C-alpha cells in the first residue's frame, strides 16, 4: 500500500512539473509576450447562469488550439501510456455516436488502465484555468442515443484497453462480478450464463454496448419493470474524481459517512456536501422525484438515501453515491471499475400475447396485467408488424434456415388467420413466471385480461411462435429504416414515459403530433412502464431538419409532461434533453443539480454541457448526413 501511495504521489508531482515545463516552452514558442499580455487567461466559470434553463445556454467555450496541442506532450511527460491521437480519420470516427449529433473532438485518448485515467485528470485539471475549453468526456462503445459521449475537446475511450472481466464470485447471498468499464455486456453475459445468472436491467442494445456505458447512462430494459435500472444492481464503483485520485464508492451507514467526511479528499468533500444538500432540501427533493417508475433525467438526489434523513441519523438505511454516479454520464468522475450483483435466470416463464385492436384498450389491459407482477410487459405497434410482414428478408440473417421459414410461416398465419388480415394497433407481450403466480395459472390470467378489454389475450406456448413475436419486437427500430433508405430514424423523442394508465391517451396525442409534422415512426417499448420508443424518419441533409427537431422536441416533451410523464426514461439527458429539464423540474431543483455538479467537478473538466449548463447548441450540433 505504501509503495502504491508513493507511486501515485510521484505521478502527480511529475504531472505538475511536466505541465509547467511544457506550457512555458510552448507558449514562448507560439505566442509573443505582447499577445499573451493582451489576452489573459480567464478562470473557468463554475456555474454558468442561464436565464431560462429550458433554452440553450450561451456557455459554449471557443476551441483553443494551443491548449489541445500541448496536451499530448503533457500527458506523455506525465507518464500516460495509452493511445493519443489527433489523426483526422480518428477524430471523424469519434465525432458521432448513435445520436442525431456530430461534434468533432480535438483529441482522442485511450487509457491503458486506471493510472492513465488519473494522469489524464491530473494534467487537464492543472491547465483548465489557462485553457478553459479543455475537458474529458468518457466514451465506451458509442451506442448512446442522447449525444452523451460527444465533445469538442478530449474523448476518453475506455473501450479499447479497459475491458477486463474479473472472476464471478458469491458474496452476501448474491453472485457478483467486477469488470472494467469497457467490458462488453455480451461478454459478461456469456460468463454469467455459465453460473445460470444474468443482469436483469439488460438493455436492448446488450449485444453492442458495454457495462460501463450502461451504468453511466443508468440503462434499463424489458425486465426493468420488475427489477429496475442498472443503478439498482451496482454494488460499488471505482471512480476517478476531480483530485485525480480513484475511490471505491459504495453504500455507507451513518457512522461510516461521519468517518468519511472528516477526511480531506474529493470523495469526502462530495459526500459531505451532497448529504448537506439532501438534509437541507429533503421535502423539495422528494417532491421533485418523477412520478414514473423509470427515469434517468437529472441527478437523482431522491435515491441517494433509502430512508429519511432522521431515520438515517438513527442508524438505519444507507447513503449511496453510486446512485448519483450511475446515470451521471461522466459528469461527476470517470468510472474505472464496476462491481454488480446478478440474479438467477428465470427458467419457468410463460408468455401471454394480447393483440389490441382498439388503441384506447391498451392502457387498461396493461394496468390489469401489472396486478400479476409480470417480469415484463413489452409492446410494438401496427406499423412495426406491417414492416415485418413486408420485409421478411430482414430476419434471414437473424435466424437459422429452418427457424427462418418456421417463424415466417407463423407470422403470416397469425396475420391472415388469427387476425383476419387486420393489424392490431398494439401487440402486448406479457412474461409471467410460475413462482410469482401462486395458485393462479397463465391461462387464468389470459382469461382475466380477456374480460378486461384484452379480448384476444392468449397463452403462447409454442417456442417458434414466441420467437416470432420477440423477433418483431426487437426489430422495430431497424425495420423502420426500410420505409425510406434516404432518411434516418432519429433518436430524440424516443425516451418519453408516462404512467401506464395514461398510455392510450398519450399515444393518441403522439399520433396526432406525428401527423402534424408529417413524419412516420414505428413504435415499440416497455408497456408496463408506459415507456414508448419511436424514431421519426428524418432527412439530415435537409437544412430545415434542425429547426424541425427543435419544434418537435417542444411539442412532444410538453405532451409527455401533460400526462404526468417525463422526457427521459432510460437513455439519459446528453445534448438533446439537458436543455429541456425545466419541463420536468422547477428552478430550485435545477439549481440543486447545478450545485451538485459543481461540488463534484469544480474545474468543470468532466463532460461539461451534459445534465446541467447546456453547452452545445442543438441545431448547430445536428449531423448533416444520414
Number of C-alpha atoms within 10 A of each C-alpha: 6 7 8 9 10 11 12 17 13 13 19 21 14 16 25 18 15 20 23 13 13 16 20 11 11 14 15 12 10 9 11 10 12 8 9 12 9 8 9 9 13 11 12 18 13 15 16 15 14 14 10 12 22 16 16 22 20 15 17 16 14 10 16 14 12 14 21 21 14 16 22 19 16 25 24 16 18 24 17 26 17 16 15 21 14 17 11 12 10 14 20 15 12 22 22 22 21 16 24 26 26 23 22 21 23 24 24 23 25 23 24 19 17 21 20 19 26 25 26 27 24 24 22 28 24 16 20 20 16 15 23 23 23 26 25 30 25 29 29 26 22 23 21 24 23 28 30 33 32 28 28 23 25 28 27 23 26 29 25 16 17 22 23 16 19 14 12 16 12 11 10 6 7 14 19 24 21 21 22 26 32 26 27 25 22 17 15 21 18 13 17 22 13 10 14 16 20 22 22 25 25 23 23 13 16 18 13 13 22 27 28 31 31 31 28 27 27 29 29 26 22 24 22 24 25 17 18 20 30 28 24 19 20 20 18 21 27 21 26 24 24 26 18 23 21 23 16 15 17 17 19 16 17 19 12 12 18 14 10 17 18 11 12 9 15 21 23 17 17 21 19 18 16 23 20 12 15 20 14 12 15 16 12 14 19 14 12 18 17 18 13 17 20 25 26 24 26 25 23 20 24 20 19 20 21 14 15 16 18 10 14 17 14 12 11 15 18 20 24 21 23 24 26 21 26 28 31 29 29 26 27 28 26 33 29 25 25 23 18 21 23 18 16 15 14 14 9 9 14 19 23 22 23 27 23 23 19 13 16 18 18 28 23 18 25 26 20 17 24 19 9 15 17 21 22 24 28 28 30 29 23 20 21 26 25 16 20 24 16 12 12 14 12 16 20 13 9 11 15 11 11 8 16 18 15 16 22 20 14 16 20 15 14 16 17 12 10 11 15 10 12 12 20 21 19 24 25 28 25 24 21 24 19 15 10 12 14 8 8 11 14 21 16 13 21 23 17 17 22 16 13 17 20 26 18 17 26 20 19 18 12 9 10 18 18 19 16 20 21 15 16 22 23 17 18 25 20 12 21 24 19 17 15 12 12 14 17 20 26 23 22 25 21 24 26 25 32 29 23 24 19 20 29 19 14 25 21 12 15 16 13 11 16 15 11 10 12 10 13 18 24 25 23 28 25 23 30 32 27 30 28 23 22 22 23 24 22 20 19 19 13 11 10 11 17 19 13 13 20 14 12 18 18 13 12 18 23 17 21 25 17 13 16 16 29 29 31 26 28 25 28 30 29 27 30 29 27 26 26 22 23 16 17 22 19 13 12 13 21 21 16 19 19 21 19 21 25 18 21 24 23 19 23 26 25 27 27 28 23 28 28 28 25 27 20 26 18 19 17 13 17 21 18 16 14 15
